[in-house]
């Protein structure tokens, strides 16, 4: 390898050595691994690049971190980092992009078809040894609305096309508006949701999107509509959603992300028949996938090329 190699610190409470070994296999040898704040603090001097998850960012304000120039998160969401004033402005932040579309879109359509085709009823009939023929619906012609048309939202749109669905989209940027049949802007939420059969949230969490889904928006949806949240938990005012679902004002809610994670064991969502709870698993960060992304970005960094997934702190993602 012809690059002048930077010193890389990999931080992960559970996978630090896995990531470090993977990076070394690409020919980078100056790689250190830490899984505790104490280990990270001791390894920071001379570190130029950090690949991390749940990194103790308060360390970045200390003299021992003065050599750090770039922080690559192993996840797609960076709302926790954006508002963190302990990260110096001169440290570039990047997030993982273009890694989760296939996983998350498959998750969405797994539950979408499970609900639409009445799979719970079929399984119940089998369990009861009961013959129970009934008519099921088709996705063809149904309207799916995707809020957030980045790499994840775009892949959901692509799969919806395969099912001959009508596709609406809402985004803060209109650069991918051409992907959908109708595009809406953030000041058109109620107009956006009113005709949807399915609403899928893939938005990042920013000041502008915090609790963007509230009682007013939820009650603008059709009673038979379904809500999917694979973005960030705080996109939804969960108290408002709980009230709406308890009153059966929506057909179903599929939730993979929550304001508090893990979701407390006594939370009402767990026991509601019209709410499907999963454990923030729709878009897994695989060691190989994250490492490949990081290596490609590392080559860009060394060649002084624009980094993929560069975070705009003012924009919030």
Secondary structure, DSSP 8 states (H G I E B T S, - for coil): --S----EEEE-TTTHHHHHHHHHHTT---EEEESSHHHHHHH-TT--EEEESS--GGGGGSGGGTT--EEEESSS--HHHHT-TTS-TTSEEE---SSSHHHHHHHHHHHHHHHHTTHHHHHHHHHTT---------STT-EEEEE--SHHHHHHHHHHHHTT-EEEEE-SS-TTGGGSSEEE-GGGHHHHHTT-SEEEE-----TTTTT-B-HHHHTTS-TT-EEEE-S-GGGB-HHHHHHHHHTT-SSEEEES--SSSS--TT-GGGG-TTEEE--S-SS---HHHHHHHHHHHHHHHHTT---TTB--TTTT-
